[in-house]
Amino acid sequence: MSSDHQLQIQKVIARFANSFDLKDWAGLQACFTESIFTDYSDLRGTPPQTISAVDYVKSRRESLDHLKLHHLVSNYEIDFADSNSATCRASMIVWRKAGEENESSSHCFYVFQLTKQDSSWKISGITQKILWNEGNSSVQRGTK
């Protein structure tokens, strides 16, 4: 695939990360296919599931809107299965802050499944693998 497709995938993943920090919930939803596979079992201890993008964004808004957030994403490794599907592994650090002294961070990598719809790449799956967590895990509801 062309470097243009790789750049488009990097942009949608960067938008995914930045949307959390900016509380741009409509922008976050625009990153997804109608339903998405999610696996946050490393962070929350919950089983993987497939949910609607609307429900994903709603649950993130409810659990994260009160926090200051910063997502830093890099080290994109993109593999194309065909002209309409790809996988991207990316490293991420997620900082969460509630108040002055209540903080946590996750050092992790994500595996994103992406699908090309019309002329845009959309995230159709998210798997988060935690390398390590630091700080107070109760800052984010649902963290184990």
Backbone as CSV, one residue per row, in Angstrom:
resi,resn,N_x,N_y,N_z,CA_x,CA_y,CA_z,C_x,C_y,C_z
1,MET,0.844,-1.185,0.000,0.000,0.000,0.000,0.889,1.249,0.000
2,SER,0.318,2.336,-0.422,1.076,3.571,-0.563,1.343,4.225,0.785
3,SER,2.325,5.093,0.793,2.629,5.848,2.015,1.478,6.784,2.366
4,ASP,0.643,7.159,1.377,-0.536,7.973,1.644,-1.514,7.224,2.553
5,HIS,-1.706,5.932,2.315,-2.589,5.124,3.163,-2.010,5.004,4.572
6,GLN,-0.703,4.836,4.664,-0.067,4.765,5.985,-0.269,6.069,6.748
7,LEU,-0.106,7.192,6.077,-0.301,8.494,6.708,-1.755,8.677,7.142
8,GLN,-2.708,8.253,6.335,-4.122,8.353,6.714,-4.409,7.530,7.973
9,ILE,-3.814,6.355,8.077,-4.000,5.515,9.266,-3.377,6.172,10.488
10,GLN,-2.180,6.704,10.349,-1.541,7.415,11.472,-2.408,8.588,11.915
11,LYS,-3.009,9.288,10.970,-3.848,10.437,11.308,-5.098,10.021,12.077
12,VAL,-5.759,8.930,11.686,-6.963,8.524,12.408,-6.613,8.038,13.812
13,ILE,-5.467,7.414,13.981,-5.055,6.981,15.316,-4.654,8.182,16.171
14,ALA,-3.990,9.157,15.575,-3.671,10.390,16.309,-4.953,11.123,16.702
15,ARG,-5.927,11.147,15.811,-7.212,11.792,16.141,-7.905,11.046,17.273
16,PHE,-7.869,9.715,17.244,-8.402,8.896,18.338,-7.785,9.345,19.666
17,ALA,-6.464,9.419,19.738,-5.773,9.791,20.977,-6.077,11.235,21.383
18,ASN,-5.996,12.159,20.451,-6.216,13.572,20.763,-7.658,13.867,21.160
19,SER,-8.607,13.109,20.617,-10.015,13.337,20.946,-10.290,13.159,22.428
20,PHE,-9.639,12.192,23.067,-9.791,12.003,24.508,-9.313,13.252,25.256
21,ASP,-8.136,13.742,24.870,-7.527,14.869,25.580,-8.325,16.157,25.416
22,LEU,-8.915,16.332,24.247,-9.685,17.538,23.948,-11.157,17.408,24.316
23,LYS,-11.549,16.208,24.793,-12.958,15.919,25.088,-13.816,16.155,23.837
24,ASP,-13.252,15.786,22.701,-13.929,15.902,21.412,-14.615,14.573,21.121
25,TRP,-15.769,14.364,21.752,-16.431,13.071,21.681,-16.998,12.800,20.290
26,ALA,-17.434,13.818,19.589,-17.892,13.632,18.203,-16.714,13.267,17.309
27,GLY,-15.573,13.893,17.543,-14.367,13.558,16.790,-13.919,12.137,17.046
28,LEU,-14.054,11.683,18.296,-13.706,10.304,18.626,-14.612,9.346,17.864
29,GLN,-15.903,9.600,17.888,-16.841,8.706,17.209,-16.571,8.651,15.712
30,ALA,-16.115,9.744,15.128,-15.830,9.785,13.697,-14.657,8.871,13.312
31,CYS,-13.889,8.431,14.276,-12.746,7.552,14.014,-13.157,6.111,13.754
32,PHE,-14.396,5.738,14.071,-14.799,4.335,14.129,-15.747,3.906,13.031
33,THR,-15.732,2.588,12.799,-16.799,1.947,12.048,-18.024,1.916,12.962
34,GLU,-19.159,1.478,12.456,-20.392,1.488,13.245,-20.286,0.663,14.525
35,SER,-19.647,-0.489,14.455,-19.393,-1.285,15.653,-17.896,-1.587,15.706
36,ILE,-17.397,-1.766,16.923,-15.963,-2.006,17.097,-15.730,-3.128,18.105
37,PHE,-14.693,-3.902,17.822,-14.224,-4.912,18.757,-13.295,-4.204,19.732
38,THR,-13.476,-4.438,21.040,-12.580,-3.840,22.036,-12.072,-4.911,22.985
39,ASP,-10.803,-4.785,23.338,-10.200,-5.671,24.332,-9.327,-4.825,25.257
40,TYR,-9.902,-4.472,26.403,-9.191,-3.736,27.439,-8.988,-4.632,28.662
41,SER,-8.902,-5.941,28.450,-8.802,-6.878,29.567,-7.545,-6.653,30.400
42,ASP,-6.449,-6.211,29.802,-5.232,-5.923,30.576,-5.439,-4.782,31.568
43,LEU,-6.235,-3.800,31.207,-6.460,-2.631,32.066,-7.593,-2.866,33.056
44,ARG,-8.689,-3.421,32.571,-9.904,-3.506,33.384,-10.237,-4.903,33.880
45,GLY,-9.639,-5.929,33.281,-9.974,-7.291,33.659,-11.312,-7.751,33.115
46,THR,-11.872,-7.013,32.162,-13.152,-7.372,31.560,-12.904,-8.131,30.262
47,PRO,-13.843,-8.968,29.848,-13.634,-9.723,28.610,-13.764,-8.831,27.376
48,PRO,-13.149,-9.243,26.270,-13.317,-8.509,25.018,-14.789,-8.483,24.617
49,GLN,-15.155,-7.458,23.854,-16.531,-7.343,23.398,-16.605,-6.565,22.096
50,THR,-17.693,-6.735,21.396,-17.993,-5.915,20.229,-19.174,-5.033,20.610
51,ILE,-18.988,-3.726,20.464,-20.021,-2.763,20.848,-20.174,-1.719,19.752
52,SER,-21.258,-0.979,19.816,-21.446,0.103,18.841,-20.478,1.239,19.173
53,ALA,-20.099,1.964,18.153,-19.231,3.129,18.362,-19.918,4.144,19.270
54,VAL,-21.222,4.285,19.143,-21.979,5.214,19.988,-21.838,4.825,21.458
55,ASP,-21.996,3.532,21.767,-21.873,3.081,23.156,-20.441,3.203,23.671
56,TYR,-19.458,2.941,22.819,-18.049,3.089,23.210,-17.776,4.531,23.631
57,VAL,-18.172,5.469,22.780,-17.921,6.888,23.075,-18.689,7.322,24.316
58,LYS,-19.921,6.883,24.462,-20.715,7.242,25.640,-20.040,6.759,26.928
59,SER,-19.568,5.529,26.935,-18.931,5.007,28.153,-17.617,5.719,28.452
60,ARG,-16.859,6.081,27.420,-15.603,6.816,27.645,-15.882,8.223,28.150
61,ARG,-16.886,8.858,27.583,-17.260,10.206,28.034,-17.665,10.169,29.505
62,GLU,-18.490,9.197,29.888,-18.954,9.102,31.275,-17.822,8.807,32.249
63,SER,-16.854,7.992,31.855,-15.795,7.622,32.797,-14.588,8.560,32.766
64,LEU,-14.433,9.346,31.714,-13.216,10.153,31.571,-13.430,11.661,31.523
65,ASP,-14.653,12.106,31.347,-14.907,13.529,31.134,-14.426,14.396,32.301
66,HIS,-14.410,13.859,33.513,-14.013,14.631,34.693,-12.490,14.705,34.866
67,LEU,-11.746,13.980,34.051,-10.289,13.907,34.195,-9.566,14.819,33.213
68,LYS,-8.370,15.222,33.594,-7.431,15.797,32.643,-6.687,14.608,32.052
69,LEU,-6.550,14.581,30.734,-5.950,13.445,30.044,-4.862,13.900,29.087
70,HIS,-3.913,13.005,28.872,-2.931,13.231,27.818,-2.519,11.877,27.261
71,HIS,-2.794,11.675,25.974,-2.432,10.454,25.260,-1.286,10.801,24.306
72,LEU,-0.207,10.075,24.409,0.935,10.271,23.514,1.127,8.977,22.740
73,VAL,1.036,9.038,21.410,1.085,7.840,20.574,2.235,7.945,19.574
74,SER,2.905,6.790,19.347,4.037,6.767,18.404,4.334,5.326,17.984
75,ASN,5.437,5.148,17.290,5.960,3.838,16.887,4.933,3.025,16.095
76,TYR,4.367,3.646,15.084,3.357,2.990,14.259,3.981,1.871,13.419
77,GLU,3.406,0.671,13.506,3.773,-0.448,12.647,2.500,-0.880,11.930
78,ILE,2.440,-0.629,10.641,1.207,-0.843,9.874,1.408,-1.994,8.894
79,ASP,0.455,-2.920,8.925,0.440,-4.040,7.979,-0.911,-4.046,7.271
80,PHE,-0.869,-4.175,5.951,-2.091,-4.200,5.153,-2.426,-5.640,4.791
81,ALA,-3.622,-6.096,5.160,-4.091,-7.425,4.764,-4.524,-7.403,3.303
82,ASP,-5.153,-6.306,2.915,-5.574,-6.077,1.534,-5.813,-4.581,1.382
83,SER,-6.443,-4.175,0.289,-6.604,-2.734,0.041,-7.641,-2.078,0.941
84,ASN,-8.428,-2.874,1.692,-9.466,-2.307,2.554,-9.336,-2.659,4.026
85,SER,-8.267,-3.334,4.427,-8.097,-3.669,5.845,-6.625,-3.645,6.224
86,ALA,-6.397,-3.198,7.456,-5.025,-3.058,7.950,-5.008,-3.255,9.454
87,THR,-3.821,-3.509,9.961,-3.560,-3.589,11.392,-2.442,-2.603,11.697
88,CYS,-2.583,-1.891,12.794,-1.539,-0.963,13.218,-1.246,-1.185,14.692
89,ARG,0.010,-1.490,14.991,0.447,-1.547,16.384,1.137,-0.216,16.674
90,ALA,0.761,0.393,17.792,1.320,1.699,18.158,1.564,1.741,19.664
91,SER,2.643,2.370,20.064,2.944,2.570,21.479,2.187,3.782,21.986
92,MET,1.769,3.720,23.270,1.026,4.842,23.832,1.310,4.959,25.319
93,ILE,1.366,6.194,25.772,1.364,6.504,27.198,0.113,7.338,27.446
94,VAL,-0.661,6.940,28.451,-1.894,7.636,28.790,-1.757,8.167,30.209
95,TRP,-1.800,9.489,30.342,-1.769,10.124,31.663,-3.178,10.556,32.026
96,ARG,-3.553,10.337,33.277,-4.864,10.728,33.801,-4.637,11.515,35.088
97,LYS,-5.383,12.600,35.244,-5.207,13.428,36.437,-6.571,13.901,36.929
98,ALA,-6.807,13.689,38.236,-8.019,14.167,38.900,-7.557,14.996,40.090
99,GLY,-7.729,16.294,40.025,-7.250,17.151,41.106,-5.744,17.358,41.014
100,GLU,-5.172,17.839,42.094,-3.748,18.176,42.088,-2.819,16.982,42.296
101,GLU,-3.227,16.030,43.117,-2.295,14.964,43.478,-2.767,13.568,43.095
102,ASN,-3.879,13.434,42.454,-4.446,12.138,42.122,-4.185,11.849,40.644
103,GLU,-3.148,11.047,40.362,-2.724,10.799,38.992,-2.484,9.318,38.754
104,SER,-2.597,8.932,37.489,-2.189,7.594,37.074,-1.720,7.653,35.628
105,SER,-0.936,6.669,35.255,-0.516,6.562,33.862,-0.429,5.098,33.475
106,SER,-0.671,4.861,32.197,-0.533,3.529,31.618,0.473,3.606,30.486
107,HIS,1.435,2.722,30.532,2.410,2.568,29.458,2.000,1.300,28.725
108,CYS,1.675,1.428,27.441,1.028,0.317,26.756,1.288,0.383,25.259
109,PHE,0.837,-0.653,24.591,0.720,-0.565,23.147,-0.683,-0.996,22.767
110,TYR,-1.127,-0.488,21.647,-2.444,-0.782,21.107,-2.270,-1.524,19.786
111,VAL,-3.178,-2.432,19.527,-3.295,-3.028,18.204,-4.651,-2.587,17.667
112,PHE,-4.615,-1.789,16.624,-5.823,-1.274,15.989,-6.107,-2.081,14.730
113,GLN,-7.361,-2.471,14.568,-7.840,-3.032,13.312,-8.497,-1.878,12.565
114,LEU,-8.193,-1.759,11.289,-8.742,-0.655,10.506,-9.393,-1.165,9.236
115,THR,-10.461,-0.481,8.853,-11.224,-0.819,7.664,-11.371,0.443,6.825
116,LYS,-11.173,0.291,5.536,-11.363,1.433,4.642,-12.822,1.475,4.219
117,GLN,-13.468,2.595,4.532,-14.862,2.812,4.156,-14.915,4.037,3.266
118,ASP,-15.428,3.845,2.064,-15.380,4.883,1.043,-13.916,5.265,0.858
119,SER,-13.529,6.461,1.167,-12.127,6.848,0.982,-11.417,7.089,2.319
120,SER,-12.065,6.719,3.432,-11.491,6.983,4.757,-11.182,5.690,5.495
121,TRP,-10.091,5.695,6.254,-9.762,4.587,7.140,-10.456,4.812,8.473
122,LYS,-11.089,3.759,8.998,-11.811,3.803,10.267,-11.306,2.678,11.168
123,ILE,-11.329,2.922,12.456,-10.936,1.910,13.439,-12.112,0.953,13.638
124,SER,-11.855,-0.338,13.463,-12.891,-1.359,13.659,-12.568,-2.275,14.838
125,GLY,-11.372,-2.129,15.399,-10.992,-2.934,16.551,-9.874,-2.281,17.333
126,ILE,-9.915,-2.457,18.671,-8.905,-1.889,19.575,-8.541,-2.948,20.602
127,THR,-7.267,-3.284,20.672,-6.767,-4.149,21.736,-5.651,-3.384,22.440
128,GLN,-5.783,-3.239,23.744,-4.771,-2.546,24.537,-3.996,-3.579,25.344
129,LYS,-2.687,-3.507,25.275,-1.811,-4.369,26.067,-0.977,-3.485,26.987
130,ILE,-1.177,-3.642,28.286,-0.472,-2.841,29.288,0.938,-3.386,29.497
131,LEU,1.912,-2.509,29.434,3.278,-2.873,29.799,3.467,-2.676,31.301
132,TRP,3.017,-1.493,31.807,2.947,-1.243,33.237,2.089,-0.014,33.500
133,ASN,1.549,0.040,34.710,0.769,1.181,35.193,1.518,1.832,36.346
134,GLU,1.295,3.113,36.520,1.873,3.857,37.644,0.795,4.731,38.273
135,GLY,0.964,5.040,39.531,0.069,5.969,40.200,-1.145,5.290,40.791
136,ASN,-2.162,6.093,41.033,-3.383,5.671,41.694,-4.377,5.129,40.659
137,SER,-4.566,3.818,40.642,-5.429,3.200,39.625,-6.894,3.580,39.783
138,SER,-7.294,4.110,40.921,-8.703,4.494,41.106,-9.052,5.804,40.407
139,VAL,-8.054,6.485,39.830,-8.325,7.734,39.120,-9.320,7.488,37.996
140,GLN,-9.146,6.387,37.266,-10.085,6.059,36.205,-10.970,4.920,36.670
141,ARG,-12.266,5.172,36.648,-13.212,4.117,37.020,-13.056,2.947,36.060
142,GLY,-13.078,1.751,36.607,-13.002,0.555,35.777,-11.606,0.006,35.603
143,THR,-10.588,0.687,36.126,-9.226,0.179,36.039,-8.998,-0.833,37.138
144,LYS,-8.343,-1.947,36.785,-8.084,-2.961,37.817,-6.810,-2.663,38.558
